[in-house]
């Protein structure tokens, strides 16, 4: 039996039940995390998002981006648009920046 949990950077992790209460490192970001105690499985509502899922969907926000959010939208004839986080040019049809994984919207 395994325990599924998330590190503080949002990476999904899985550990054996015998490791509950121990510290391990996330294989992706190398941050130390505690393996939680197993909990009973409860039925969840299908349409509810967790905080972690919402942050993954929306991307990160920093107050310095306030001016970028208020900037006018790019013209529909443009083939690319700049990512507000890393300024990489992203195709208009992409909803997520391929370099920094920030949600760009439609």
Short mmCIF file of the C-alpha atoms (twelve columns), coordinates in Angstrom:
data_MODEL
# 
_entry.id   MODEL 
# 
loop_
_atom_site.group_PDB 
_atom_site.id 
_atom_site.type_symbol 
_atom_site.label_atom_id 
_atom_site.label_alt_id 
_atom_site.label_comp_id 
_atom_site.label_asym_id 
_atom_site.label_seq_id 
_atom_site.Cartn_x 
_atom_site.Cartn_y 
_atom_site.Cartn_z 
_atom_site.pdbx_PDB_model_num 
ATOM 1   C CA . UNK A 1   0.000   0.000  0.000   1 
ATOM 2   C CA . UNK A 2   1.291   3.467  -0.798  1 
ATOM 3   C CA . UNK A 3   0.691   7.026  0.421   1 
ATOM 4   C CA . UNK A 4   0.207   9.770  -2.159  1 
ATOM 5   C CA . UNK A 5   1.122   13.332 -1.193  1 
ATOM 6   C CA . UNK A 6   2.548   16.551 -2.634  1 
ATOM 7   C CA . UNK A 7   5.809   18.389 -1.901  1 
ATOM 8   C CA . UNK A 8   5.728   22.122 -1.186  1 
ATOM 9   C CA . UNK A 9   6.553   22.855 -4.839  1 
ATOM 10  C CA . UNK A 10  3.515   20.907 -6.030  1 
ATOM 11  C CA . UNK A 11  5.174   17.699 -7.241  1 
ATOM 12  C CA . UNK A 12  3.067   14.561 -6.735  1 
ATOM 13  C CA . UNK A 13  4.899   11.962 -4.657  1 
ATOM 14  C CA . UNK A 14  4.214   8.391  -3.612  1 
ATOM 15  C CA . UNK A 15  5.792   6.452  -0.732  1 
ATOM 16  C CA . UNK A 16  5.277   3.092  0.878   1 
ATOM 17  C CA . UNK A 17  3.223   3.060  4.105   1 
ATOM 18  C CA . UNK A 18  6.246   1.829  6.068   1 
ATOM 19  C CA . UNK A 19  7.943   5.193  5.377   1 
ATOM 20  C CA . UNK A 20  5.147   7.191  7.080   1 
ATOM 21  C CA . UNK A 21  6.549   9.768  9.501   1 
ATOM 22  C CA . UNK A 22  9.998   9.749  7.892   1 
ATOM 23  C CA . UNK A 23  11.735  12.492 5.969   1 
ATOM 24  C CA . UNK A 24  12.510  12.055 2.272   1 
ATOM 25  C CA . UNK A 25  13.632  14.239 -0.634  1 
ATOM 26  C CA . UNK A 26  11.475  15.064 -3.624  1 
ATOM 27  C CA . UNK A 27  13.186  13.452 -6.641  1 
ATOM 28  C CA . UNK A 28  12.361  16.431 -8.865  1 
ATOM 29  C CA . UNK A 29  13.196  19.510 -6.753  1 
ATOM 30  C CA . UNK A 30  15.299  17.888 -3.969  1 
ATOM 31  C CA . UNK A 31  13.333  19.624 -1.182  1 
ATOM 32  C CA . UNK A 32  12.961  17.704 2.092   1 
ATOM 33  C CA . UNK A 33  9.414   16.561 2.899   1 
ATOM 34  C CA . UNK A 34  7.845   14.458 5.633   1 
ATOM 35  C CA . UNK A 35  5.858   11.430 4.520   1 
ATOM 36  C CA . UNK A 36  2.383   11.878 6.076   1 
ATOM 37  C CA . UNK A 37  0.540   9.215  8.046   1 
ATOM 38  C CA . UNK A 38  -1.958  7.259  5.916   1 
ATOM 39  C CA . UNK A 39  -5.528  8.520  6.059   1 
ATOM 40  C CA . UNK A 40  -8.813  6.837  5.319   1 
ATOM 41  C CA . UNK A 41  -10.004 7.275  1.751   1 
ATOM 42  C CA . UNK A 42  -13.066 9.522  1.668   1 
ATOM 43  C CA . UNK A 43  -15.127 10.166 -1.429  1 
ATOM 44  C CA . UNK A 44  -14.345 13.571 -2.904  1 
ATOM 45  C CA . UNK A 45  -16.532 15.835 -4.946  1 
ATOM 46  C CA . UNK A 46  -15.426 15.651 -8.571  1 
ATOM 47  C CA . UNK A 47  -15.479 19.391 -9.286  1 
ATOM 48  C CA . UNK A 48  -13.558 20.664 -6.234  1 
ATOM 49  C CA . UNK A 49  -10.001 21.900 -6.757  1 
ATOM 50  C CA . UNK A 50  -7.390  21.745 -4.043  1 
ATOM 51  C CA . UNK A 51  -5.216  24.796 -3.352  1 
ATOM 52  C CA . UNK A 52  -2.255  23.072 -4.979  1 
ATOM 53  C CA . UNK A 53  -4.209  22.297 -8.141  1 
ATOM 54  C CA . UNK A 54  -5.430  25.900 -8.365  1 
ATOM 55  C CA . UNK A 55  -1.894  27.266 -8.026  1 
ATOM 56  C CA . UNK A 56  -0.653  24.864 -10.719 1 
ATOM 57  C CA . UNK A 57  -3.453  25.967 -13.013 1 
ATOM 58  C CA . UNK A 58  -3.006  29.709 -12.481 1 
ATOM 59  C CA . UNK A 59  0.767   29.859 -12.131 1 
ATOM 60  C CA . UNK A 60  2.678   32.046 -9.740  1 
ATOM 61  C CA . UNK A 61  2.071   35.758 -9.150  1 
ATOM 62  C CA . UNK A 62  4.445   38.426 -7.949  1 
ATOM 63  C CA . UNK A 63  3.405   42.060 -7.194  1 
ATOM 64  C CA . UNK A 64  5.858   43.266 -9.853  1 
ATOM 65  C CA . UNK A 65  3.582   41.630 -12.463 1 
ATOM 66  C CA . UNK A 66  0.736   44.039 -11.666 1 
ATOM 67  C CA . UNK A 67  1.699   46.312 -14.585 1 
ATOM 68  C CA . UNK A 68  1.952   43.312 -16.904 1 
ATOM 69  C CA . UNK A 69  -1.548  42.189 -16.005 1 
ATOM 70  C CA . UNK A 70  -2.942  45.638 -16.790 1 
ATOM 71  C CA . UNK A 71  -1.174  45.799 -20.179 1 
ATOM 72  C CA . UNK A 72  -3.374  45.661 -23.287 1 
ATOM 73  C CA . UNK A 73  -3.892  42.243 -24.833 1 
ATOM 74  C CA . UNK A 74  -1.811  41.414 -27.906 1 
ATOM 75  C CA . UNK A 75  -3.471  41.884 -31.261 1 
ATOM 76  C CA . UNK A 76  -5.241  38.801 -32.641 1 
ATOM 77  C CA . UNK A 77  -3.113  38.957 -35.808 1 
ATOM 78  C CA . UNK A 78  0.089   38.376 -33.814 1 
ATOM 79  C CA . UNK A 79  1.502   34.857 -34.008 1 
ATOM 80  C CA . UNK A 80  3.314   35.037 -30.650 1 
ATOM 81  C CA . UNK A 81  2.961   36.843 -27.330 1 
ATOM 82  C CA . UNK A 82  5.418   37.404 -24.477 1 
ATOM 83  C CA . UNK A 83  5.096   35.389 -21.293 1 
ATOM 84  C CA . UNK A 84  4.398   37.792 -18.369 1 
ATOM 85  C CA . UNK A 85  6.790   35.898 -16.089 1 
ATOM 86  C CA . UNK A 86  9.858   35.129 -18.217 1 
ATOM 87  C CA . UNK A 87  9.240   37.276 -21.362 1 
ATOM 88  C CA . UNK A 88  9.727   34.270 -23.650 1 
ATOM 89  C CA . UNK A 89  7.771   34.553 -26.878 1 
ATOM 90  C CA . UNK A 90  4.985   31.947 -26.808 1 
ATOM 91  C CA . UNK A 91  2.652   30.971 -29.676 1 
ATOM 92  C CA . UNK A 92  -0.820  32.494 -29.324 1 
ATOM 93  C CA . UNK A 93  -2.501  29.082 -29.127 1 
ATOM 94  C CA . UNK A 94  -0.434  27.980 -26.100 1 
ATOM 95  C CA . UNK A 95  -2.101  28.358 -22.710 1 
ATOM 96  C CA . UNK A 96  1.014   27.491 -20.682 1 
ATOM 97  C CA . UNK A 97  4.498   28.925 -21.198 1 
ATOM 98  C CA . UNK A 98  6.824   26.056 -22.215 1 
ATOM 99  C CA . UNK A 99  9.854   27.542 -20.431 1 
ATOM 100 C CA . UNK A 100 8.417   28.508 -17.004 1 
ATOM 101 C CA . UNK A 101 5.041   26.635 -16.950 1 
ATOM 102 C CA . UNK A 102 3.052   29.802 -16.161 1 
ATOM 103 C CA . UNK A 103 -0.640  29.734 -17.084 1 
ATOM 104 C CA . UNK A 104 -1.251  32.341 -19.785 1 
ATOM 105 C CA . UNK A 105 -5.008  32.048 -20.309 1 
ATOM 106 C CA . UNK A 106 -6.786  31.750 -23.617 1 
# 
